[in-house]
Amino acid sequence: MVKARKGTLLECDPAVKQIVQDLDNKKSEAGEKRFILEDLDETHLFIDPCEVEWLQKRLDEILEENTYRFDDVA
Amino acid sequence: VIDQIRLWEMERNRLRLSGAWLYSDFTDLNEFTQIVNYAEPLGAVLWKNEKRRTLAVTEEGHENVKSFRKRAAAARAGGAGR
């Protein structure tokens, strides 16, 4: 039986995907619901649309941190 | 400063989000292929993987795919009845 689910398709590079998966694991370890619904391939995830806003904020914070760190080295 | 902005932009562009419907668990590869062949010219396919028989359809395309599937199912039922 064909299954159809509503969600958000996230396309990103593998490095960002790793960060997203780490965030998902942390949520699970904290006893919260996972937001990754399906791991599609190395650059695509299917995620819970309710968590998109939260995820974008967390990613912005993390990526910004990394940019600063990069600047420090350079 | 321009380099910094460019770097920041690059980071921001590292992800793309789209509202979608994920179709999976096709028992029939033909059915999967038919939907892909129907939806792709409409620009409704965001992602697909034939091996996994899974495809992501745009929110706009979902209604089209839904009625296409209904028509296909009716045609199959009609064919079997004959």
Backbone of each chain as nested JSON, in Angstrom:
{
  "chains": [
    {"id": "A", "residues": [
      {"number": 1, "name": "MET", "atoms": {"N": [0.848, -1.198, 0.0], "CA": [0.0, 0.0, 0.0], "C": [0.885, 1.249, 0.0]}},
      {"number": 2, "name": "VAL", "atoms": {"N": [0.634, 2.134, -0.941], "CA": [1.45, 3.345, -1.053], "C": [1.162, 4.274, 0.13]}},
      {"number": 3, "name": "LYS", "atoms": {"N": [2.247, 4.79, 0.681], "CA": [2.12, 5.693, 1.824], "C": [2.44, 7.112, 1.356]}},
      {"number": 4, "name": "ALA", "atoms": {"N": [1.614, 8.086, 1.72], "CA": [1.883, 9.494, 1.397], "C": [1.904, 10.289, 2.693]}},
      {"number": 5, "name": "ARG", "atoms": {"N": [3.008, 10.969, 2.936], "CA": [3.159, 11.763, 4.167], "C": [3.532, 13.193, 3.844]}},
      {"number": 6, "name": "LYS", "atoms": {"N": [2.96, 14.113, 4.613], "CA": [3.272, 15.526, 4.446], "C": [4.463, 15.881, 5.334]}},
      {"number": 7, "name": "GLY", "atoms": {"N": [5.347, 16.692, 4.805], "CA": [6.512, 17.093, 5.599], "C": [7.308, 18.159, 4.876]}},
      {"number": 8, "name": "THR", "atoms": {"N": [8.564, 18.283, 5.251], "CA": [9.441, 19.261, 4.608], "C": [10.673, 18.548, 4.074]}},
      {"number": 9, "name": "LEU", "atoms": {"N": [10.961, 18.814, 2.801], "CA": [12.166, 18.258, 2.202], "C": [13.323, 19.211, 2.473]}},
      {"number": 10, "name": "LEU", "atoms": {"N": [14.373, 18.693, 3.079], "CA": [15.561, 19.497, 3.382], "C": [16.692, 19.045, 2.484]}},
      {"number": 11, "name": "GLU", "atoms": {"N": [17.198, 19.993, 1.666], "CA": [18.342, 19.696, 0.816], "C": [19.534, 20.478, 1.333]}},
      {"number": 12, "name": "CYS", "atoms": {"N": [20.623, 19.784, 1.569], "CA": [21.808, 20.47, 2.115], "C": [23.063, 19.686, 1.753]}},
      {"number": 13, "name": "ASP", "atoms": {"N": [24.221, 20.247, 2.044], "CA": [25.439, 19.489, 1.781], "C": [25.664, 18.481, 2.911]}},
      {"number": 14, "name": "PRO", "atoms": {"N": [26.505, 17.475, 2.679], "CA": [26.658, 16.408, 3.67], "C": [27.106, 16.907, 5.042]}},
      {"number": 15, "name": "ALA", "atoms": {"N": [27.889, 17.985, 5.086], "CA": [28.36, 18.507, 6.375], "C": [27.184, 19.031, 7.191]}},
      {"number": 16, "name": "VAL", "atoms": {"N": [26.298, 19.763, 6.546], "CA": [25.118, 20.291, 7.247], "C": [24.194, 19.138, 7.636]}},
      {"number": 17, "name": "LYS", "atoms": {"N": [24.092, 18.151, 6.764], "CA": [23.241, 16.999, 7.074], "C": [23.718, 16.318, 8.359]}},
      {"number": 18, "name": "GLN", "atoms": {"N": [25.046, 16.224, 8.493], "CA": [25.614, 15.616, 9.705], "C": [25.185, 16.407, 10.946]}},
      {"number": 19, "name": "ILE", "atoms": {"N": [25.242, 17.722, 10.855], "CA": [24.841, 18.566, 11.987], "C": [23.374, 18.334, 12.325]}},
      {"number": 20, "name": "VAL", "atoms": {"N": [22.545, 18.273, 11.286], "CA": [21.102, 18.068, 11.494], "C": [20.855, 16.716, 12.164]}},
      {"number": 21, "name": "GLN", "atoms": {"N": [21.573, 15.699, 11.725], "CA": [21.406, 14.368, 12.318], "C": [21.857, 14.337, 13.771]}},
      {"number": 22, "name": "ASP", "atoms": {"N": [22.945, 15.089, 14.07], "CA": [23.405, 15.188, 15.46], "C": [22.327, 15.826, 16.322]}},
      {"number": 23, "name": "LEU", "atoms": {"N": [21.699, 16.883, 15.806], "CA": [20.627, 17.568, 16.545], "C": [19.457, 16.61, 16.796]}},
      {"number": 24, "name": "ASP", "atoms": {"N": [19.158, 15.813, 15.794], "CA": [18.067, 14.839, 15.895], "C": [18.391, 13.786, 16.973]}},
      {"number": 25, "name": "ASN", "atoms": {"N": [19.642, 13.318, 16.965], "CA": [20.063, 12.331, 17.974], "C": [19.993, 12.921, 19.371]}},
      {"number": 26, "name": "LYS", "atoms": {"N": [20.42, 14.177, 19.493], "CA": [20.393, 14.831, 20.813], "C": [18.97, 14.929, 21.323]}},
      {"number": 27, "name": "LYS", "atoms": {"N": [18.046, 15.247, 20.427], "CA": [16.636, 15.34, 20.807], "C": [16.143, 13.986, 21.316]}},
      {"number": 28, "name": "SER", "atoms": {"N": [16.52, 12.956, 20.597], "CA": [16.097, 11.611, 20.966], "C": [16.681, 11.204, 22.319]}},
      {"number": 29, "name": "GLU", "atoms": {"N": [17.963, 11.551, 22.532], "CA": [18.615, 11.232, 23.807], "C": [17.953, 11.974, 24.961]}},
      {"number": 30, "name": "ALA", "atoms": {"N": [17.443, 13.172, 24.682], "CA": [16.78, 13.973, 25.711], "C": [15.339, 13.498, 25.939]}},
      {"number": 31, "name": "GLY", "atoms": {"N": [14.958, 12.433, 25.238], "CA": [13.624, 11.884, 25.418], "C": [12.563, 12.607, 24.6]}},
      {"number": 32, "name": "GLU", "atoms": {"N": [13.03, 13.479, 23.673], "CA": [12.064, 14.18, 22.807], "C": [11.886, 13.424, 21.491]}},
      {"number": 33, "name": "LYS", "atoms": {"N": [10.856, 13.797, 20.785], "CA": [10.554, 13.133, 19.516], "C": [11.572, 13.523, 18.457]}},
      {"number": 34, "name": "ARG", "atoms": {"N": [11.978, 12.575, 17.657], "CA": [12.861, 12.876, 16.53], "C": [12.116, 13.696, 15.498]}},
      {"number": 35, "name": "PHE", "atoms": {"N": [12.837, 14.599, 14.796], "CA": [12.169, 15.399, 13.77], "C": [12.504, 14.915, 12.359]}},
      {"number": 36, "name": "ILE", "atoms": {"N": [13.535, 14.055, 12.249], "CA": [13.83, 13.469, 10.941], "C": [12.865, 12.309, 10.714]}},
      {"number": 37, "name": "LEU", "atoms": {"N": [12.041, 12.438, 9.698], "CA": [11.066, 11.394, 9.413], "C": [11.675, 10.312, 8.516]}},
      {"number": 38, "name": "GLU", "atoms": {"N": [12.579, 10.75, 7.625], "CA": [13.17, 9.803, 6.684], "C": [14.521, 10.331, 6.194]}},
      {"number": 39, "name": "ASP", "atoms": {"N": [15.518, 9.458, 6.235], "CA": [16.836, 9.778, 5.695], "C": [16.823, 9.35, 4.234]}},
      {"number": 40, "name": "LEU", "atoms": {"N": [16.857, 10.308, 3.31], "CA": [16.651, 9.96, 1.902], "C": [17.951, 9.613, 1.177]}},
      {"number": 41, "name": "ASP", "atoms": {"N": [18.93, 10.501, 1.24], "CA": [20.262, 10.201, 0.699], "C": [21.269, 11.162, 1.329]}},
      {"number": 42, "name": "GLU", "atoms": {"N": [22.482, 11.231, 0.779], "CA": [23.541, 12.0, 1.466], "C": [23.267, 13.503, 1.522]}},
      {"number": 43, "name": "THR", "atoms": {"N": [22.345, 13.977, 0.682], "CA": [22.065, 15.421, 0.703], "C": [20.594, 15.759, 0.965]}},
      {"number": 44, "name": "HIS", "atoms": {"N": [19.772, 14.758, 1.271], "CA": [18.342, 15.013, 1.477], "C": [17.795, 14.323, 2.726]}},
      {"number": 45, "name": "LEU", "atoms": {"N": [16.97, 15.088, 3.464], "CA": [16.238, 14.533, 4.604], "C": [14.78, 14.948, 4.476]}},
      {"number": 46, "name": "PHE", "atoms": {"N": [13.903, 14.113, 5.009], "CA": [12.495, 14.48, 5.074], "C": [12.172, 14.705, 6.543]}},
      {"number": 47, "name": "ILE", "atoms": {"N": [11.719, 15.911, 6.876], "CA": [11.595, 16.257, 8.294], "C": [10.201, 16.754, 8.666]}},
      {"number": 48, "name": "ASP", "atoms": {"N": [9.962, 16.761, 9.975], "CA": [8.706, 17.221, 10.553], "C": [8.568, 18.74, 10.357]}},
      {"number": 49, "name": "PRO", "atoms": {"N": [7.531, 19.192, 9.645], "CA": [7.415, 20.637, 9.363], "C": [7.257, 21.487, 10.628]}},
      {"number": 50, "name": "CYS", "atoms": {"N": [6.762, 20.89, 11.704], "CA": [6.577, 21.648, 12.952], "C": [7.913, 22.087, 13.551]}},
      {"number": 51, "name": "GLU", "atoms": {"N": [8.993, 21.391, 13.187], "CA": [10.296, 21.659, 13.807], "C": [11.204, 22.484, 12.909]}},
      {"number": 52, "name": "VAL", "atoms": {"N": [10.708, 22.899, 11.747], "CA": [11.562, 23.581, 10.777], "C": [12.106, 24.902, 11.324]}},
      {"number": 53, "name": "GLU", "atoms": {"N": [11.212, 25.666, 11.959], "CA": [11.622, 26.971, 12.467], "C": [12.714, 26.824, 13.523]}},
      {"number": 54, "name": "TRP", "atoms": {"N": [12.484, 25.894, 14.448], "CA": [13.466, 25.621, 15.504], "C": [14.794, 25.185, 14.889]}},
      {"number": 55, "name": "LEU", "atoms": {"N": [14.713, 24.289, 13.914], "CA": [15.92, 23.752, 13.287], "C": [16.716, 24.854, 12.583]}},
      {"number": 56, "name": "GLN", "atoms": {"N": [16.007, 25.734, 11.876], "CA": [16.696, 26.808, 11.168], "C": [17.435, 27.717, 12.133]}},
      {"number": 57, "name": "LYS", "atoms": {"N": [16.8, 27.987, 13.281], "CA": [17.418, 28.846, 14.279], "C": [18.679, 28.19, 14.838]}},
      {"number": 58, "name": "ARG", "atoms": {"N": [18.559, 26.903, 15.179], "CA": [19.706, 26.177, 15.723], "C": [20.842, 26.131, 14.699]}},
      {"number": 59, "name": "LEU", "atoms": {"N": [20.495, 25.889, 13.429], "CA": [21.521, 25.802, 12.392], "C": [22.212, 27.144, 12.196]}},
      {"number": 60, "name": "ASP", "atoms": {"N": [21.428, 28.22, 12.211], "CA": [21.997, 29.56, 12.083], "C": [23.022, 29.799, 13.182]}},
      {"number": 61, "name": "GLU", "atoms": {"N": [22.645, 29.421, 14.403], "CA": [23.563, 29.596, 15.539], "C": [24.839, 28.796, 15.338]}},
      {"number": 62, "name": "ILE", "atoms": {"N": [24.68, 27.542, 14.958], "CA": [25.833, 26.657, 14.82], "C": [26.739, 27.098, 13.672]}},
      {"number": 63, "name": "LEU", "atoms": {"N": [26.113, 27.446, 12.535], "CA": [26.908, 27.848, 11.372], "C": [27.619, 29.173, 11.634]}},
      {"number": 64, "name": "GLU", "atoms": {"N": [26.969, 30.046, 12.372], "CA": [27.567, 31.332, 12.706], "C": [28.794, 31.123, 13.601]}},
      {"number": 65, "name": "GLU", "atoms": {"N": [28.627, 30.254, 14.583], "CA": [29.743, 29.897, 15.47], "C": [30.935, 29.443, 14.647]}},
      {"number": 66, "name": "ASN", "atoms": {"N": [30.659, 28.561, 13.676], "CA": [31.731, 28.014, 12.847], "C": [32.374, 29.085, 11.987]}},
      {"number": 67, "name": "THR", "atoms": {"N": [31.584, 30.06, 11.528], "CA": [32.134, 31.138, 10.715], "C": [33.101, 31.961, 11.554]}},
      {"number": 68, "name": "TYR", "atoms": {"N": [32.706, 32.25, 12.789], "CA": [33.587, 33.022, 13.675], "C": [34.881, 32.269, 13.921]}},
      {"number": 69, "name": "ARG", "atoms": {"N": [34.729, 30.973, 14.162], "CA": [35.907, 30.162, 14.428], "C": [36.838, 30.196, 13.219]}},
      {"number": 70, "name": "PHE", "atoms": {"N": [36.238, 30.129, 12.027], "CA": [37.012, 30.171, 10.793], "C": [37.749, 31.505, 10.684]}},
      {"number": 71, "name": "ASP", "atoms": {"N": [37.052, 32.598, 11.029], "CA": [37.657, 33.926, 10.973], "C": [38.842, 34.029, 11.926]}},
      {"number": 72, "name": "ASP", "atoms": {"N": [38.689, 33.418, 13.106], "CA": [39.758, 33.452, 14.109], "C": [41.032, 32.811, 13.557]}},
      {"number": 73, "name": "VAL", "atoms": {"N": [40.845, 31.703, 12.888], "CA": [41.991, 30.984, 12.322], "C": [42.614, 31.809, 11.198]}},
      {"number": 74, "name": "ALA", "atoms": {"N": [41.771, 32.347, 10.327], "CA": [42.254, 33.158, 9.21], "C": [42.752, 34.477, 9.769]}}
    ]},
    {"id": "B", "residues": [
      {"number": 1, "name": "VAL", "atoms": {"N": [35.361, 42.608, 4.625], "CA": [33.946, 42.537, 5.038], "C": [33.132, 41.832, 3.954]}},
      {"number": 2, "name": "ILE", "atoms": {"N": [33.431, 42.154, 2.679], "CA": [32.7, 41.512, 1.578], "C": [32.901, 39.999, 1.634]}},
      {"number": 3, "name": "ASP", "atoms": {"N": [34.134, 39.583, 1.91], "CA": [34.408, 38.152, 2.03], "C": [33.568, 37.518, 3.123]}},
      {"number": 4, "name": "GLN", "atoms": {"N": [33.445, 38.266, 4.224], "CA": [32.676, 37.737, 5.345], "C": [31.215, 37.566, 4.961]}},
      {"number": 5, "name": "ILE", "atoms": {"N": [30.691, 38.56, 4.254], "CA": [29.284, 38.481, 3.825], "C": [29.115, 37.313, 2.874]}},
      {"number": 6, "name": "ARG", "atoms": {"N": [30.053, 37.171, 1.971], "CA": [29.962, 36.091, 1.0], "C": [29.986, 34.745, 1.724]}},
      {"number": 7, "name": "LEU", "atoms": {"N": [30.845, 34.639, 2.708], "CA": [30.972, 33.409, 3.484], "C": [29.671, 33.114, 4.214]}},
      {"number": 8, "name": "TRP", "atoms": {"N": [29.121, 34.166, 4.793], "CA": [27.874, 34.022, 5.532], "C": [26.757, 33.597, 4.594]}},
      {"number": 9, "name": "GLU", "atoms": {"N": [26.741, 34.202, 3.408], "CA": [25.745, 33.845, 2.399], "C": [25.888, 32.402, 1.975]}},
      {"number": 10, "name": "MET", "atoms": {"N": [27.122, 31.991, 1.811], "CA": [27.39, 30.614, 1.424], "C": [26.823, 29.649, 2.465]}},
      {"number": 11, "name": "GLU", "atoms": {"N": [27.074, 30.0, 3.719], "CA": [26.573, 29.153, 4.805], "C": [25.06, 29.101, 4.769]}},
      {"number": 12, "name": "ARG", "atoms": {"N": [24.448, 30.267, 4.556], "CA": [22.986, 30.338, 4.549], "C": [22.404, 29.529, 3.399]}},
      {"number": 13, "name": "ASN", "atoms": {"N": [23.12, 29.536, 2.291], "CA": [22.599, 28.842, 1.11], "C": [22.864, 27.351, 1.147]}},
      {"number": 14, "name": "ARG", "atoms": {"N": [23.429, 26.914, 2.239], "CA": [23.764, 25.492, 2.292], "C": [22.546, 24.617, 2.515]}},
      {"number": 15, "name": "LEU", "atoms": {"N": [21.4, 25.231, 2.785], "CA": [20.22, 24.376, 2.872], "C": [19.012, 24.962, 2.162]}},
      {"number": 16, "name": "ARG", "atoms": {"N": [18.215, 24.052, 1.619], "CA": [17.0, 24.453, 0.932], "C": [15.841, 23.653, 1.515]}},
      {"number": 17, "name": "LEU", "atoms": {"N": [14.768, 24.367, 1.862], "CA": [13.607, 23.72, 2.464], "C": [12.405, 23.846, 1.539]}},
      {"number": 18, "name": "SER", "atoms": {"N": [11.681, 22.782, 1.362], "CA": [10.457, 22.838, 0.554], "C": [9.372, 21.979, 1.19]}},
      {"number": 19, "name": "GLY", "atoms": {"N": [8.181, 22.55, 1.254], "CA": [7.034, 21.774, 1.69], "C": [6.799, 20.661, 0.69]}},
      {"number": 20, "name": "ALA", "atoms": {"N": [6.559, 19.445, 1.176], "CA": [6.489, 18.318, 0.249], "C": [5.612, 17.188, 0.779]}},
      {"number": 21, "name": "TRP", "atoms": {"N": [5.266, 16.308, -0.123], "CA": [4.623, 15.044, 0.235], "C": [5.553, 13.935, -0.196]}},
      {"number": 22, "name": "LEU", "atoms": {"N": [5.795, 13.018, 0.717], "CA": [6.676, 11.896, 0.424], "C": [5.834, 10.654, 0.148]}},
      {"number": 23, "name": "TYR", "atoms": {"N": [5.998, 10.114, -1.047], "CA": [5.306, 8.884, -1.43], "C": [6.296, 7.723, -1.318]}},
      {"number": 24, "name": "SER", "atoms": {"N": [5.878, 6.694, -0.595], "CA": [6.779, 5.544, -0.432], "C": [5.969, 4.253, -0.368]}},
      {"number": 25, "name": "ASP", "atoms": {"N": [6.676, 3.153, -0.176], "CA": [6.071, 1.825, -0.02], "C": [5.282, 1.387, -1.252]}},
      {"number": 26, "name": "PHE", "atoms": {"N": [5.804, 1.705, -2.436], "CA": [5.165, 1.207, -3.657], "C": [5.455, -0.285, -3.78]}},
      {"number": 27, "name": "THR", "atoms": {"N": [4.41, -1.106, -3.873], "CA": [4.649, -2.532, -4.091], "C": [4.894, -2.772, -5.579]}},
      {"number": 28, "name": "ASP", "atoms": {"N": [4.33, -1.873, -6.401], "CA": [4.41, -2.019, -7.848], "C": [5.326, -0.942, -8.429]}},
      {"number": 29, "name": "LEU", "atoms": {"N": [6.438, -1.391, -9.017], "CA": [7.386, -0.427, -9.596], "C": [6.724, 0.364, -10.738]}},
      {"number": 30, "name": "ASN", "atoms": {"N": [5.811, -0.313, -11.461], "CA": [5.09, 0.348, -12.553], "C": [4.316, 1.56, -12.066]}},
      {"number": 31, "name": "GLU", "atoms": {"N": [3.67, 1.395, -10.931], "CA": [2.87, 2.484, -10.378], "C": [3.779, 3.666, -10.03]}},
      {"number": 32, "name": "PHE", "atoms": {"N": [4.931, 3.347, -9.441], "CA": [5.919, 4.384, -9.115], "C": [6.341, 5.129, -10.384]}},
      {"number": 33, "name": "THR", "atoms": {"N": [6.694, 4.356, -11.43], "CA": [7.177, 4.943, -12.678], "C": [6.102, 5.806, -13.328]}},
      {"number": 34, "name": "GLN", "atoms": {"N": [4.845, 5.326, -13.3], "CA": [3.745, 6.095, -13.894], "C": [3.589, 7.451, -13.218]}},
      {"number": 35, "name": "ILE", "atoms": {"N": [3.66, 7.448, -11.904], "CA": [3.511, 8.709, -11.165], "C": [4.664, 9.659, -11.488]}},
      {"number": 36, "name": "VAL", "atoms": {"N": [5.873, 9.11, -11.529], "CA": [7.038, 9.939, -11.862], "C": [6.869, 10.525, -13.272]}},
      {"number": 37, "name": "ASN", "atoms": {"N": [6.467, 9.675, -14.22], "CA": [6.301, 10.137, -15.604], "C": [5.21, 11.196, -15.734]}},
      {"number": 38, "name": "TYR", "atoms": {"N": [4.207, 11.081, -14.867], "CA": [3.128, 12.069, -14.885], "C": [3.567, 13.371, -14.212]}},
      {"number": 39, "name": "ALA", "atoms": {"N": [4.204, 13.257, -13.075], "CA": [4.489, 14.43, -12.237], "C": [5.719, 15.212, -12.69]}},
      {"number": 40, "name": "GLU", "atoms": {"N": [6.681, 14.533, -13.294], "CA": [7.935, 15.201, -13.65], "C": [7.732, 16.342, -14.659]}},
      {"number": 41, "name": "PRO", "atoms": {"N": [6.959, 16.119, -15.74], "CA": [6.744, 17.254, -16.674], "C": [6.005, 18.431, -16.039]}},
      {"number": 42, "name": "LEU", "atoms": {"N": [5.265, 18.167, -14.971], "CA": [4.562, 19.251, -14.275], "C": [5.508, 20.034, -13.371]}},
      {"number": 43, "name": "GLY", "atoms": {"N": [6.718, 19.543, -13.248], "CA": [7.676, 20.158, -12.329], "C": [7.328, 19.89, -10.885]}},
      {"number": 44, "name": "ALA", "atoms": {"N": [6.627, 18.782, -10.641], "CA": [6.135, 18.493, -9.298], "C": [7.046, 17.56, -8.507]}},
      {"number": 45, "name": "VAL", "atoms": {"N": [8.076, 17.018, -9.169], "CA": [8.962, 16.079, -8.469], "C": [10.161, 16.828, -7.892]}},
      {"number": 46, "name": "LEU", "atoms": {"N": [10.284, 16.8, -6.572], "CA": [11.401, 17.475, -5.904], "C": [12.584, 16.538, -5.753]}},
      {"number": 47, "name": "TRP", "atoms": {"N": [12.275, 15.272, -5.562], "CA": [13.306, 14.271, -5.313], "C": [12.737, 12.914, -5.629]}},
      {"number": 48, "name": "LYS", "atoms": {"N": [13.569, 12.019, -6.148], "CA": [13.08, 10.661, -6.362], "C": [14.222, 9.662, -6.303]}},
      {"number": 49, "name": "ASN", "atoms": {"N": [13.869, 8.442, -5.963], "CA": [14.851, 7.37, -5.961], "C": [14.147, 6.094, -6.382]}},
      {"number": 50, "name": "GLU", "atoms": {"N": [14.492, 5.625, -7.577], "CA": [13.781, 4.464, -8.109], "C": [14.069, 3.225, -7.286]}},
      {"number": 51, "name": "LYS", "atoms": {"N": [15.315, 3.067, -6.833], "CA": [15.682, 1.888, -6.056], "C": [14.84, 1.788, -4.793]}},
      {"number": 52, "name": "ARG", "atoms": {"N": [14.615, 2.937, -4.171], "CA": [13.836, 2.944, -2.929], "C": [12.342, 3.113, -3.199]}},
      {"number": 53, "name": "ARG", "atoms": {"N": [12.009, 3.296, -4.475], "CA": [10.603, 3.529, -4.862], "C": [9.972, 4.604, -3.987]}},
      {"number": 54, "name": "THR", "atoms": {"N": [10.674, 5.707, -3.895], "CA": [10.221, 6.815, -3.057], "C": [10.355, 8.106, -3.844]}},
      {"number": 55, "name": "LEU", "atoms": {"N": [9.348, 8.976, -3.744], "CA": [9.487, 10.281, -4.378], "C": [8.862, 11.37, -3.521]}},
      {"number": 56, "name": "ALA", "atoms": {"N": [9.443, 12.569, -3.633], "CA": [8.917, 13.739, -2.935], "C": [8.286, 14.65, -3.972]}},
      {"number": 57, "name": "VAL", "atoms": {"N": [7.021, 15.016, -3.715], "CA": [6.235, 15.83, -4.638], "C": [6.001, 17.198, -3.996]}},
      {"number": 58, "name": "THR", "atoms": {"N": [5.95, 18.244, -4.805], "CA": [5.677, 19.584, -4.271], "C": [4.265, 19.631, -3.689]}},
      {"number": 59, "name": "GLU", "atoms": {"N": [4.044, 20.585, -2.791], "CA": [2.709, 20.732, -2.204], "C": [1.685, 21.045, -3.3]}},
      {"number": 60, "name": "GLU", "atoms": {"N": [2.115, 21.868, -4.29], "CA": [1.209, 22.249, -5.377], "C": [0.861, 21.033, -6.232]}},
      {"number": 61, "name": "GLY", "atoms": {"N": [1.86, 20.168, -6.425], "CA": [1.658, 19.016, -7.299], "C": [0.914, 17.874, -6.634]}},
      {"number": 62, "name": "HIS", "atoms": {"N": [0.817, 17.914, -5.327], "CA": [0.234, 16.791, -4.582], "C": [-1.21, 16.503, -4.997]}},
      {"number": 63, "name": "GLU", "atoms": {"N": [-2.017, 17.564, -5.166], "CA": [-3.422, 17.376, -5.55], "C": [-3.529, 16.701, -6.924]}},
      {"number": 64, "name": "ASN", "atoms": {"N": [-2.653, 17.144, -7.853], "CA": [-2.628, 16.532, -9.19], "C": [-2.289, 15.056, -9.106]}},
      {"number": 65, "name": "VAL", "atoms": {"N": [-1.266, 14.746, -8.317], "CA": [-0.828, 13.354, -8.188], "C": [-1.938, 12.521, -7.546]}},
      {"number": 66, "name": "LYS", "atoms": {"N": [-2.622, 13.127, -6.57], "CA": [-3.696, 12.42, -5.873], "C": [-4.803, 12.025, -6.862]}},
      {"number": 67, "name": "SER", "atoms": {"N": [-5.219, 12.978, -7.701], "CA": [-6.311, 12.643, -8.629], "C": [-5.814, 11.732, -9.75]}},
      {"number": 68, "name": "PHE", "atoms": {"N": [-4.539, 11.87, -10.109], "CA": [-3.966, 10.953, -11.104], "C": [-4.006, 9.521, -10.589]}},
      {"number": 69, "name": "ARG", "atoms": {"N": [-3.66, 9.357, -9.324], "CA": [-3.665, 8.01, -8.725], "C": [-5.079, 7.445, -8.679]}},
      {"number": 70, "name": "LYS", "atoms": {"N": [-6.034, 8.334, -8.381], "CA": [-7.435, 7.897, -8.318], "C": [-7.887, 7.403, -9.697]}},
      {"number": 71, "name": "ARG", "atoms": {"N": [-7.536, 8.199, -10.732], "CA": [-7.909, 7.815, -12.101], "C": [-7.251, 6.492, -12.487]}},
      {"number": 72, "name": "ALA", "atoms": {"N": [-5.97, 6.349, -12.13], "CA": [-5.233, 5.133, -12.475], "C": [-5.845, 3.919, -11.777]}},
      {"number": 73, "name": "ALA", "atoms": {"N": [-6.234, 4.102, -10.525], "CA": [-6.826, 2.999, -9.754], "C": [-8.161, 2.604, -10.359]}},
      {"number": 74, "name": "ALA", "atoms": {"N": [-8.947, 3.606, -10.789], "CA": [-10.251, 3.343, -11.399], "C": [-10.069, 2.601, -12.721]}},
      {"number": 75, "name": "ALA", "atoms": {"N": [-9.051, 3.014, -13.483], "CA": [-8.784, 2.364, -14.772], "C": [-8.39, 0.905, -14.553]}},
      {"number": 76, "name": "ARG", "atoms": {"N": [-7.581, 0.688, -13.515], "CA": [-7.162, -0.685, -13.209], "C": [-8.369, -1.536, -12.82]}},
      {"number": 77, "name": "ALA", "atoms": {"N": [-9.234, -0.962, -11.98], "CA": [-10.415, -1.703, -11.516], "C": [-11.336, -1.997, -12.696]}},
      {"number": 78, "name": "GLY", "atoms": {"N": [-11.506, -0.995, -13.584], "CA": [-12.353, -1.17, -14.757], "C": [-11.812, -2.249, -15.673]}},
      {"number": 79, "name": "GLY", "atoms": {"N": [-10.508, -2.238, -15.874], "CA": [-9.854, -3.224, -16.722], "C": [-10.034, -4.636, -16.198]}},
      {"number": 80, "name": "ALA", "atoms": {"N": [-9.972, -4.776, -14.875], "CA": [-10.089, -6.095, -14.253], "C": [-11.519, -6.606, -14.368]}},
      {"number": 81, "name": "GLY", "atoms": {"N": [-12.488, -5.669, -14.387], "CA": [-13.889, -6.055, -14.418], "C": [-14.336, -6.556, -15.79]}},
      {"number": 82, "name": "ARG", "atoms": {"N": [-13.573, -6.135, -16.813], "CA": [-13.995, -6.474, -18.16], "C": [-13.733, -7.93, -18.526]}}
    ]}
  ]
}
